[in-house]
Amino acid sequence: MNRDWRLTRLGDVLHSVSRPVRLSPECTYRLVGAHWYAKGLYVKEQKCGGEIQAKTLFQINEGDFIYNRLFAWKGSFAVASKEVDGCFVSNEFPCFAPLDAVDPKFLWLYFSRSSAWSEALGLSSGSTPTSRNRLKEDQFLNMEVRLPPLDEQRRIVSRIEELAAKIDQAKRLRAEIQENELPYLRDTLVSQQFARLDDSVNLEEVCTLITDGTHQTPRYVDGGFTFLSARNIKPFKFMPEVHRKVSFEDYRSCHIRAQPARGDVLLTRVGAGIGEAAVVDRDLDFAFYVSLALIRPRPGVLVPEYLVHWLNSPSGRAQSRGQTLGKGYSQGNLNLKLLRQFKLPLPSVADQCCIVARLSELETKLAETRRLQSETGAELDALMPSILSKAFLGEL
């Protein structure tokens, strides 16, 4: 810690301000709240005086240092910005005007650290604040903090804001890559694989069964048979772990239509995720709803994993969208008759297996990229606490 940083009582650099306004039923008031974790103030609602239970509110001005007594334990500290100048808070929000010796933004950054919340609440190291820890005004003002000279405070604030802007920019770029470029890259590479194939067949020509689940809303029970629906299928993911249970009668009526088996392909045919497909990759006895179609590839002709890669490809999704009925006025559904007429490029089984291997390797690489991006995101999130820690040790 720099020797110029003096131990200072907050009551010596802040003074309480109170601007009470008695409410008029005809007037409109913008009411402000404080985000947790020192994320600033926000206008939470606008009300007429007649709609507000309290008889008095308190006006805040730009530059006020404010905290919420009820949620100080959650880091509810802030500095009033220009956007909330002239707004109002309840009596649970003590307001303070900074004196010339302190930059309110410096104090706000100081209280953006969780260790500062505990210190303000008088908690020992390692103690966990709770909703019962209200921060009283005199307790806050009697707190002592080390303050550098005003010019140094402003330099630190400027440096932290500069670094915070760079971190935010890095986060935005990372999010853009993950949300836009990775899916685009995958679709481009997948499309290249299928664009090389000339011959195509109707889907029903290379399948032994294309059907859907029960059309009757089943009776859900606690100890019955596994029942799956569209929520259990995402692209390449068969997710039966979270499911409903149905009676034996409903289970049996579904099995009259089809008995699912390992290697079948399930395709969402109703709702927002129409066209999403996955292979049944385990031995599991289950019934399923009309929102799913079951496709059974003909052995020795069509590889299930190849079919799933094609159904989830831009070409497959385009056919699903193009053949969806009821768009615009209902959930939409993919008619089985139209599904059976899907045009599927069909190379030899050996070539299908090669395409599956290449695309599976691509999925693995993309998953690793997403994992690395997630780790990068966690590192970016950890940067600001590290920067703040250095700043208030006088090392920034």
C-alpha positions as CSV (number, residue, x, y, z in Angstrom):
1,M,0.0,0.0,0.0
2,N,1.4,3.4,-0.9
3,R,2.3,5.6,2.1
4,D,0.2,8.5,0.7
5,W,-2.9,6.4,1.2
6,R,-4.4,7.7,4.5
7,L,-6.8,5.8,6.6
8,T,-9.9,7.9,6.4
9,R,-13.3,7.7,8.1
10,L,-16.1,7.8,5.4
11,G,-18.0,10.3,7.5
12,D,-15.1,12.8,7.0
13,V,-15.4,12.6,3.2
14,L,-19.2,12.1,2.7
15,H,-22.1,13.9,4.3
16,S,-25.7,12.7,4.4
17,V,-28.1,14.4,2.1
18,S,-31.9,14.1,2.3
19,R,-34.2,15.7,-0.3
20,P,-37.7,14.6,0.8
21,V,-40.6,15.2,-1.5
22,R,-44.2,14.8,-0.3
23,L,-46.1,13.0,-3.0
24,S,-48.8,14.5,-5.0
25,P,-51.5,12.1,-6.4
26,E,-51.4,13.9,-9.8
27,C,-47.6,13.9,-10.3
28,T,-45.5,11.1,-11.9
29,Y,-42.4,9.8,-10.2
30,R,-39.5,7.8,-11.7
31,L,-38.5,5.3,-9.0
32,V,-34.9,4.0,-8.9
33,G,-33.4,0.7,-7.7
34,A,-29.8,-0.4,-7.2
35,H,-28.4,-3.5,-8.9
36,W,-26.6,-6.0,-6.8
37,Y,-22.8,-6.5,-7.1
38,A,-22.3,-2.7,-7.6
39,K,-23.7,-2.8,-11.1
40,G,-25.3,0.7,-10.8
41,L,-28.7,2.3,-10.5
42,Y,-31.7,1.7,-12.8
43,V,-35.1,3.1,-13.3
44,K,-37.4,0.3,-12.2
45,E,-40.8,1.9,-12.7
46,Q,-42.7,5.1,-13.2
47,K,-45.8,5.7,-11.1
48,C,-48.3,8.4,-10.3
49,G,-48.2,9.6,-6.7
50,G,-51.7,8.1,-6.1
51,E,-50.3,4.6,-6.9
52,I,-47.4,4.8,-4.4
53,Q,-48.1,3.6,-0.8
54,A,-45.3,5.8,0.8
55,K,-46.2,9.4,1.5
56,T,-42.7,10.6,1.0
57,L,-39.9,9.8,-1.5
58,F,-36.3,11.2,-1.7
59,Q,-34.8,12.9,-4.7
60,I,-31.4,11.9,-5.9
61,N,-28.9,14.0,-7.9
62,E,-26.1,13.1,-10.2
63,G,-22.9,12.3,-8.3
64,D,-24.7,11.1,-5.1
65,F,-23.2,8.0,-3.5
66,I,-26.1,5.6,-2.6
67,Y,-26.6,2.2,-1.1
68,N,-29.5,0.0,-0.3
69,R,-29.7,-0.8,3.4
70,L,-31.5,-4.1,2.7
71,F,-29.1,-5.4,0.1
72,A,-25.8,-3.9,1.0
73,W,-24.8,-7.6,1.7
74,K,-25.3,-8.2,-2.0
75,G,-23.1,-5.2,-3.0
76,S,-26.0,-2.8,-3.7
77,F,-23.8,0.3,-3.8
78,A,-23.8,2.9,-6.6
79,V,-23.1,6.4,-7.8
80,A,-26.0,8.3,-9.4
81,S,-25.4,9.0,-13.1
82,K,-26.9,11.7,-15.3
83,E,-29.5,9.2,-16.4
84,V,-31.1,9.0,-13.0
85,D,-30.6,12.6,-11.9
86,G,-33.8,13.9,-10.4
87,C,-35.3,10.4,-9.9
88,F,-36.6,9.1,-6.5
89,V,-35.8,6.4,-4.0
90,S,-37.4,5.1,-0.8
91,N,-36.1,5.8,2.7
92,E,-34.1,2.5,2.4
93,F,-31.6,4.3,0.2
94,P,-29.2,6.5,2.2
95,C,-27.7,9.2,0.0
96,F,-24.4,11.0,0.5
97,A,-22.7,13.9,-1.2
98,P,-18.9,13.6,-1.6
99,L,-16.7,16.3,-0.2
100,D,-13.7,17.6,-2.2
101,A,-11.3,14.9,-0.8
102,V,-13.0,12.0,-2.5
103,D,-14.1,10.9,-6.0
104,P,-17.4,9.1,-5.7
105,K,-16.5,6.8,-8.5
106,F,-13.4,5.7,-6.6
107,L,-15.6,4.8,-3.6
108,W,-18.0,3.0,-5.8
109,L,-15.2,0.9,-7.3
110,Y,-13.9,0.3,-3.8
111,F,-17.4,-1.1,-2.8
112,S,-17.7,-3.2,-6.0
113,R,-15.5,-5.8,-4.2
114,S,-17.2,-8.4,-2.1
115,S,-14.6,-8.0,0.7
116,A,-15.6,-4.3,1.1
117,W,-19.3,-5.3,1.6
118,S,-18.3,-7.6,4.5
119,E,-16.0,-4.9,5.9
120,A,-18.8,-2.4,5.8
121,L,-21.2,-4.8,7.5
122,G,-18.6,-5.5,10.2
123,L,-18.2,-9.1,9.4
124,S,-15.0,-11.1,10.1
125,S,-12.9,-12.6,7.4
126,G,-14.7,-15.7,5.9
127,S,-18.1,-14.7,7.3
128,T,-21.0,-15.0,4.9
129,P,-23.4,-12.0,4.7
130,T,-27.1,-12.8,4.8
131,S,-30.4,-10.9,4.2
132,R,-30.4,-10.2,8.0
133,N,-27.3,-8.0,7.6
134,R,-28.7,-4.5,7.2
135,L,-26.1,-1.7,6.8
136,K,-27.1,1.2,9.1
137,E,-26.0,4.7,8.1
138,D,-23.9,5.4,11.1
139,Q,-22.1,2.0,10.7
140,F,-21.3,3.0,7.1
141,L,-20.1,6.4,7.9
142,N,-17.8,5.1,10.8
143,M,-16.1,2.7,8.4
144,E,-12.5,3.6,7.6
145,V,-10.9,3.2,4.2
146,R,-7.5,4.1,2.8
147,L,-7.7,6.9,0.4
148,P,-5.0,8.2,-1.9
149,P,-4.8,11.8,-2.9
150,L,-7.7,13.0,-5.1
151,D,-5.5,13.1,-8.3
152,E,-4.4,9.5,-7.7
153,Q,-8.1,8.5,-7.1
154,R,-9.0,9.9,-10.5
155,R,-6.1,8.3,-12.2
156,I,-7.1,4.9,-10.8
157,V,-10.7,5.4,-11.8
158,S,-9.6,6.3,-15.3
159,R,-7.3,3.3,-15.6
160,I,-10.0,0.9,-14.3
161,E,-12.6,2.2,-16.7
162,E,-10.1,1.8,-19.6
163,L,-9.3,-1.8,-18.6
164,A,-13.0,-2.5,-18.1
165,A,-13.8,-1.3,-21.6
166,K,-11.2,-3.6,-23.1
167,I,-12.6,-6.5,-21.1
168,D,-16.1,-5.8,-22.3
169,Q,-14.9,-5.5,-25.9
170,A,-13.1,-8.9,-25.6
171,K,-16.3,-10.4,-24.2
172,R,-18.4,-9.1,-27.0
173,L,-16.0,-10.4,-29.6
174,R,-15.9,-13.8,-28.0
175,A,-19.7,-13.9,-27.9
176,E,-20.0,-12.9,-31.5
177,I,-17.6,-15.6,-32.6
178,Q,-19.5,-18.2,-30.6
179,E,-23.0,-17.1,-31.6
180,N,-22.4,-16.3,-35.3
181,E,-19.1,-17.5,-36.7
182,L,-18.9,-21.0,-35.3
183,P,-22.4,-22.1,-36.5
184,Y,-21.7,-20.5,-39.8
185,L,-18.4,-22.3,-40.1
186,R,-20.0,-25.6,-39.2
187,D,-22.9,-25.1,-41.7
188,T,-20.4,-24.2,-44.5
189,L,-18.2,-27.2,-43.9
190,V,-21.2,-29.6,-43.6
191,S,-22.8,-28.2,-46.8
192,Q,-19.5,-28.9,-48.6
193,Q,-19.7,-32.5,-47.7
194,F,-23.2,-33.0,-49.1
195,A,-22.7,-30.7,-52.1
196,R,-20.4,-33.2,-53.7
197,L,-23.1,-35.8,-53.8
198,D,-25.3,-36.0,-57.0
199,D,-27.6,-39.0,-56.6
200,S,-30.6,-38.7,-54.3
201,V,-33.6,-40.8,-53.2
202,N,-36.8,-40.3,-51.4
203,L,-36.3,-40.9,-47.7
204,E,-39.0,-43.7,-47.6
205,E,-37.0,-45.7,-50.2
206,V,-34.2,-46.3,-47.7
207,C,-36.2,-46.7,-44.5
208,T,-38.2,-49.6,-43.2
209,L,-40.4,-47.4,-41.0
210,I,-41.4,-43.7,-40.8
211,T,-44.0,-43.0,-38.2
212,D,-44.8,-40.8,-35.3
213,G,-45.9,-41.2,-31.7
214,T,-49.3,-41.4,-30.1
215,H,-51.8,-38.7,-31.1
216,Q,-53.7,-39.0,-27.8
217,T,-52.7,-36.9,-24.8
218,P,-51.6,-39.6,-22.4
219,R,-52.4,-40.0,-18.7
220,Y,-49.3,-39.1,-16.8
221,V,-48.6,-41.2,-13.7
222,D,-45.8,-41.4,-11.1
223,G,-44.6,-44.9,-11.5
224,G,-45.4,-45.8,-15.1
225,F,-43.5,-46.2,-18.4
226,T,-40.9,-43.7,-19.9
227,F,-42.6,-41.3,-22.2
228,L,-40.6,-38.9,-24.5
229,S,-41.4,-35.8,-26.5
230,A,-39.8,-33.2,-28.6
231,R,-38.0,-31.7,-25.5
232,N,-35.9,-34.9,-25.4
233,I,-34.3,-34.3,-28.8
234,K,-31.8,-31.7,-29.8
235,P,-29.4,-31.8,-32.8
236,F,-27.2,-34.9,-32.3
237,K,-28.5,-35.3,-28.7
238,F,-30.8,-38.0,-27.5
239,M,-31.7,-36.8,-24.0
240,P,-34.2,-39.2,-22.3
241,E,-33.0,-38.5,-18.7
242,V,-35.8,-36.0,-17.9
243,H,-39.1,-37.4,-18.9
244,R,-42.8,-38.0,-18.0
245,K,-44.3,-41.4,-17.1
246,V,-47.5,-42.9,-18.6
247,S,-49.8,-45.7,-17.9
248,F,-49.4,-49.2,-19.4
249,E,-52.4,-48.6,-21.6
250,D,-50.9,-45.5,-23.1
251,Y,-47.5,-47.2,-23.4
252,R,-49.1,-50.1,-25.3
253,S,-51.1,-47.9,-27.6
254,C,-47.9,-46.2,-28.7
255,H,-46.1,-49.5,-29.3
256,I,-48.8,-50.6,-31.7
257,R,-47.4,-47.8,-34.0
258,A,-43.8,-48.5,-33.3
259,Q,-41.4,-50.1,-30.8
260,P,-38.3,-47.8,-30.7
261,A,-34.9,-49.5,-30.8
262,R,-31.2,-48.6,-30.7
263,G,-30.2,-47.1,-34.1
264,D,-33.6,-45.5,-34.8
265,V,-33.6,-41.8,-35.6
266,L,-35.9,-39.4,-33.8
267,L,-36.9,-36.2,-35.5
268,T,-38.8,-33.3,-34.0
269,R,-41.9,-32.7,-36.1
270,V,-44.0,-30.3,-34.1
271,G,-43.1,-27.0,-32.4
272,A,-40.2,-24.6,-32.5
273,G,-37.5,-27.2,-33.0
274,I,-38.9,-28.9,-36.1
275,G,-36.2,-30.8,-38.0
276,E,-33.8,-31.5,-35.1
277,A,-32.7,-35.1,-35.1
278,A,-30.7,-37.5,-33.1
279,V,-29.9,-41.3,-33.0
280,V,-31.3,-43.5,-30.3
281,D,-27.9,-44.4,-28.9
282,R,-28.9,-46.8,-26.1
283,D,-31.2,-49.7,-25.3
284,L,-34.2,-48.0,-23.7
285,D,-37.8,-49.1,-23.6
286,F,-40.0,-46.0,-24.1
287,A,-43.2,-44.6,-25.7
288,F,-43.2,-41.2,-27.4
289,Y,-45.6,-38.4,-28.4
290,V,-46.8,-37.2,-31.7
291,S,-44.3,-34.3,-31.6
292,L,-41.6,-36.9,-32.6
293,A,-41.2,-38.9,-35.8
294,L,-39.4,-42.2,-35.7
295,I,-37.3,-43.1,-38.7
296,R,-35.7,-46.6,-39.1
297,P,-33.0,-46.7,-41.7
298,R,-32.8,-49.8,-43.9
299,P,-29.7,-51.8,-42.7
300,G,-26.9,-52.0,-45.2
301,V,-28.3,-49.1,-47.1
302,L,-28.6,-46.1,-44.9
303,V,-26.3,-45.4,-41.9
304,P,-28.3,-43.8,-39.0
305,E,-25.5,-41.3,-38.1
306,Y,-25.3,-40.2,-41.7
307,L,-29.0,-39.6,-41.8
308,V,-28.8,-37.5,-38.6
309,H,-25.9,-35.4,-40.0
310,W,-27.9,-34.7,-43.1
311,L,-31.2,-33.9,-41.3
312,N,-29.3,-31.4,-39.1
313,S,-27.5,-29.9,-42.1
314,P,-28.6,-26.7,-43.8
315,S,-30.1,-28.9,-46.6
316,G,-32.0,-31.1,-44.2
317,R,-33.2,-28.2,-42.1
318,A,-34.3,-26.4,-45.3
319,Q,-36.5,-29.3,-46.3
320,S,-38.0,-29.5,-42.8
321,R,-38.8,-25.8,-42.9
322,G,-40.1,-25.9,-46.4
323,Q,-42.5,-28.8,-45.7
324,T,-43.8,-27.6,-42.4
325,L,-47.5,-27.1,-42.4
326,G,-49.4,-24.5,-40.3
327,K,-46.7,-21.9,-40.2
328,G,-47.9,-18.5,-39.1
329,Y,-51.0,-19.5,-37.2
330,S,-50.0,-22.5,-35.1
331,Q,-47.0,-24.3,-33.8
332,G,-46.6,-25.9,-37.2
333,N,-46.0,-29.6,-37.9
334,L,-44.0,-31.7,-40.4
335,N,-46.4,-34.0,-42.1
336,L,-45.2,-37.6,-42.3
337,K,-46.3,-38.0,-45.9
338,L,-44.1,-35.0,-46.8
339,L,-41.3,-36.3,-44.6
340,R,-41.3,-39.6,-46.5
341,Q,-40.7,-37.6,-49.7
342,F,-37.6,-35.8,-48.5
343,K,-34.8,-35.9,-51.1
344,L,-31.7,-37.5,-49.5
345,P,-28.3,-37.7,-51.1
346,L,-27.2,-41.3,-50.9
347,P,-23.6,-42.4,-51.5
348,S,-22.4,-45.9,-50.7
349,V,-22.4,-47.1,-47.2
350,A,-18.6,-46.9,-47.1
351,D,-18.8,-43.2,-48.2
352,Q,-21.5,-42.5,-45.7
353,C,-19.2,-43.8,-43.0
354,C,-16.4,-41.6,-44.2
355,I,-18.6,-38.5,-44.2
356,V,-19.8,-39.4,-40.7
357,A,-16.2,-39.7,-39.5
358,R,-15.2,-36.3,-41.0
359,L,-18.3,-34.5,-39.6
360,S,-18.0,-36.1,-36.2
361,E,-14.4,-35.0,-36.1
362,L,-15.6,-31.5,-37.0
363,E,-18.1,-31.6,-34.2
364,T,-15.4,-32.6,-31.7
365,K,-13.2,-29.7,-32.8
366,L,-16.0,-27.3,-32.6
367,A,-16.9,-28.6,-29.1
368,E,-13.3,-28.1,-28.0
369,T,-13.4,-24.6,-29.4
370,R,-16.5,-23.8,-27.4
371,R,-14.9,-25.2,-24.3
372,L,-11.8,-23.0,-24.8
373,Q,-14.0,-20.0,-25.4
374,S,-15.9,-20.8,-22.2
375,E,-12.6,-21.0,-20.3
376,T,-11.6,-17.7,-21.9
377,G,-14.9,-16.2,-20.7
378,A,-14.2,-17.3,-17.2
379,E,-10.7,-15.8,-17.3
380,L,-12.2,-12.5,-18.6
381,D,-14.7,-12.5,-15.7
382,A,-11.9,-13.1,-13.2
383,L,-9.8,-10.1,-14.6
384,M,-11.9,-7.3,-13.1
385,P,-11.7,-8.6,-9.5
386,S,-8.0,-9.0,-10.0
387,I,-7.7,-5.5,-11.3
388,L,-9.7,-4.1,-8.4
389,S,-7.6,-6.0,-5.9
390,K,-4.4,-4.5,-7.4
391,A,-5.9,-1.0,-7.6
392,F,-6.7,-0.9,-3.9
393,L,-3.3,-2.2,-3.0
394,G,-1.8,0.7,-4.8
395,E,-0.3,-1.5,-7.6
396,L,-2.3,-0.4,-10.6
